């Protein structure tokens, strides 16, 4: 783990204070520890005991009953799944790799994942975040070097600093449509990342957010306007092709921290529909049967390629308001 991440964790430990260092929650049910939240009706899952991290396949319940009171489980707490131990001859805690957790199932009651909730769970390979999750806190999955799949909810709003730093096994990343902010160093050092999709809602990308993503090949920026990102947001991503709306390509070429992308290709405005109950994939996003407006990336030859669900066909395609369905051949549209 890098010096910057360790500095951040030290600051967090100091913020929480010594009194939290030895806490193992207010009660334990079925091997999981919980703290009662201020509202008195919900609880946060917390780490259990020093040198006793959670292991195996963990299923977090939607609710838990203790002393005849039933609580909703709505948060994953600070260092909840990390391996917390005590520094030799010291009262300070030390964070080690948790090699025991192999999978975690979260209920649709979790709204947030706190700081370092899954820090260095090195054998965690995939995680599905339920639709109830709105925020991912700083360092939440930092150091999960074998995490190869993250299913994000569309409802997610923000991704904290260092949230997925060092997740070197992530191959593709589609930021959910509702995310407005990506924190500093959020995906720093994700060297296995090849494709990145940034949705229209994003208006802030922190410094060094994608620094060191040296394997990145394609960045799809669906943003409606060009904004200045944090310093060195894409440092080391020189080989990636930036796909953006045709009318914004010139602005990207002169805007701070986007100029790293010397290879740029345009995208065109489309409206699509795919029958009753089908969906279609374009540029990393999946569009449902409902008619939706989208920006689709063009191939090198200027064509737009669609990927409908198996057994479905495109029922309507409009380009800049004009119906061009008849011009789609083998799910390919020539845009000129």
N, C-alpha and C positions, 0 to 999 in steps of 0.2 A: 504494500500500500504506500502511495506517495507521501512525501513530507506534508504537502498541503492538506491531504485528507486527515493525516494524523493530527495536524494542528487544529483542524476543525473539530475532531472528536475530543481532543483535550479541552477545547473551549466549551464544548457541550457538557462534558463531565464536570468542569468547574462551575458551569451555570446551574446544573442540577444540584451540586453540592454533595457533601459527604453523607448526609442523611439518606439520600436515595441509593447510595452505593450498595448497601446491604439489604435493601428492601426486596421482598419477594412477593409483593402484592398484599391485598387484604385477605384473600382466600384462594385455595386451590381446589379445583373440581376436575376429576378425570385426568389428573396430571398436568393441567394447564393453570397458570397463575393469573389472577385478575386484580385490578384496582378499581374501586368504585369511583365513578366520575362525580363531578360536583353536582350534577343534576339529580343524583341519588337513584336514578332508574336505569343507568347504562354503565358498562364497564369497559376498561381497556385491557387487552391481553398484554401481559408484561413478562419479562424474563423471570425464571423461577428461582434459581439459587446459583451461587458461585460454583463454577466448574460443573454445573449440571444443565447444559443446554438442551433444548428440545432436539429429539432425534427421530429418524424414520419418516413415515408418512403421517403428517399432522393434519387433522381435520378440525378447523375452528368452528364451533357451533354458533348459530345465530343468537341463541340466548342460553343463559345458564342460571340455575337455581341454587341458592345458598341460604341457609337459615330461613327457609320458606319464603324467600323473596326471589322473584325471577327478574333478571337483568338482561337487557339487550347488549350484545357484544358489538360495539360500533367503532372501535379503534384498535390498531396494532401499535403497541407502545414503543417507546425508546429502547433500542437494543433488544427487542422482544425475542428474536430468534438468533441473536448473536451468542458467541461463547464468551461469557464474562468471567474473568478470573481476577485474583488479587495479586498485585505486584509484590514480589518478595520483599519482606522487611519494610512494607509501606502500606498505607491505608488507601492508596489509589488503585483503581481498577485498571485492568488491561484487557484488550479485546483480542481474542485469538480466532483463527478460522474455525467455523463450525462445519465439520466434515460429516456430521450425523444426519442432518435434515436432507431428505431426498425429494420430498414434495410437500406442498402446503395447499390445502383447499380452504378458500375464504368464503364466508356467507355473504348474502346480498344485504347485509346490515352494516358492513364496514364502510365508513365514509372517508377515513383518512388513514394513511400509513405514516407514522411519526418518524423522526430522525433515526436513521440507522436501524430501522426495524428488522431488516434482513441482512445486515452488514456481514460480508464475508461468509455467506452460506455457500461454500464453494462447490457443493455437490447438488445444489438446486439447479435443475435443467430447464424447468418451465414454470410459469405462474400465470394464472388467469385472474385478472382483477375484476370483481363483479361491478355491475352497473352503478352500484351505490357509491363507489369510490370517486371522490371529487378532487382530492389532492394527494400527491406523493411527496413526502418530506425529504429534506436534505439527507444524502447518503443512504437512502432507504434500501437500495440494492447494490450499493457500492462494493466492489470486490467479488461479486458473484460471477467468477470467471467462467463457469460452465453454463451460465444461463443463456439458453439458445432460443427461447421463445417467450414472449410476453404478450398476452392478450389484453389490450387496453379497452376500457369502456368508452363509448362515445361521450359520456357525461363528464369525463375527466377535464379539469379546468387548468391545473398547473402542475408542473414537474419541477421539483426543488433542485437546488445546487448539489452537485455530486451524486444525484439520485441513482444513476446507472454507471458511474465512473468505473472504468476497469472491467466492464462486462464484455470481455473480448470475444465471446462466442456468439454474440447477437449478429445474425447475418443481414437482416432487413428490419427497417424501422418505419412504421407508419404512425406518425403522431396523430392522435384522435382529432376529429374535426372541431371539437370544442375547446381545445387547449389554446390559451392566450399567451402564456408565459413559459419559457424554458430557462431554467436557472443556470448560473455559471458552472462550468465543468460538468454539466448534467450527464453528458455522454463522452466525456473525456477518455481517451485511450481505448475506445471500442474498436479495436483494430480489425475485427472480423466483419465490421459493418460494410455492406456493399451498396445498399440502396436506402435512401432517406426521403420520406415524404413529409413536407411541412405544409399544414393546412392554412386556409385563408384566415382563420381566426387569430393566428399567431401575430403578435405585435411587438414582442420582446424576446430576444435571444441573448442570454447573458454571455459574459466574457468566457472564452475558452470552452464554450458549451460542447463543441464537437472537435476540439483540439486533438490531434493525434489519431484521428480516424483515417489512418493511412490507406486502408483498403477500399475506401468509398469510391464508387464508380458513377453513381447517379444521384442527383439531388433535385427533387421535384418541389419547386417553391410555388405553391398555389396562392401566395399572398396577393392581395388586391392593390398593394402599394409597396414601394421599396422603403425600408427603414434601416437606419444605422444599427448594426448589431454591436454587441459587446466586443471589446478588443480581443483579437485573435480567436474569434468564435469558430472559424474554420481552418485554423492553422494546421498545415500538413495535409490538407484535402486537395492538393493541387491537381491531382489527376482526374477528379470528378467532373462530369458534365452537369451544368446547371440548366434545368428545364424551367422556363418561366413564360408568362404571357408575352405574346409577341410585342405588345406595346410597351413592356417594361424592360426589355432586354438592354436598351441603351442606358437606362438608369442604373441597372445592376452593374454595368461595366465601369461606372465611376463612383459608386457608393462605397464608403468605408467598410472594409471587412467582407464585402462581397466580391471585390476585385480579384480575390484568389482564384475565382473560377474564370479561367481564360477560355474555356470551351462552354459555349452557351447555345441552346436551341429553344425555339419558340413553342408555345402551346396555343391551341385555338379553342374558342368558346363553342360548346355543344349543349344541346338538350337531348336527353336520351330517355327511352322507355323500353321495357323488355317484357312485354306480355303481362299476364295476370299471375303474379306469384314468382316471377323470375328476378334475376339481378344481373348486372353487367359490371365487369371490372375495367377500369381505365386508369392508367397512371398511378397505380397503387391503391386507389380507393374502390370500394364496392358500392354501386348505386342500385337501389331497390327497384321493384316493379313500378313504383310511382314515378311519374315523369320528374326528372331532376335536371337542374342546370349544372354544368361541370366545365372544367378546363382540362382538355386531354393533351398529352404530349404527342409530338409528331416524331415519327421515325426519321432516320437520316434522309430518306427519299421524300419526306413531306407527308407521308401517309399517317393516319390514325388507326391503331389496331384495337379492336374490342375483344373481350373474352366473356361471352355470356355463360351463365350456368349451363351445365350439361342438359341437353334436351330443350333449351330455350333459344329463341331467335330474337334479334332486335326487331321491335315493331315500329319504332319511329326514331329518326335521328334528324336534328335540325342543326345547321351550321350558321351562326350569326342570324338566327331567326328564320332561315330558309330551309324548307323541308328537303333533305338530301338523302332520304332513305333509299331511294331507287339507285343511288350511286354507291351504296355499300355492297361490296362483293367479297364473299368469304370473310366477313367481319372486318373488312379493311376499307377505309374511306380515304380517297385521294383529295387532299385539300389544295393542291396547286403547287 
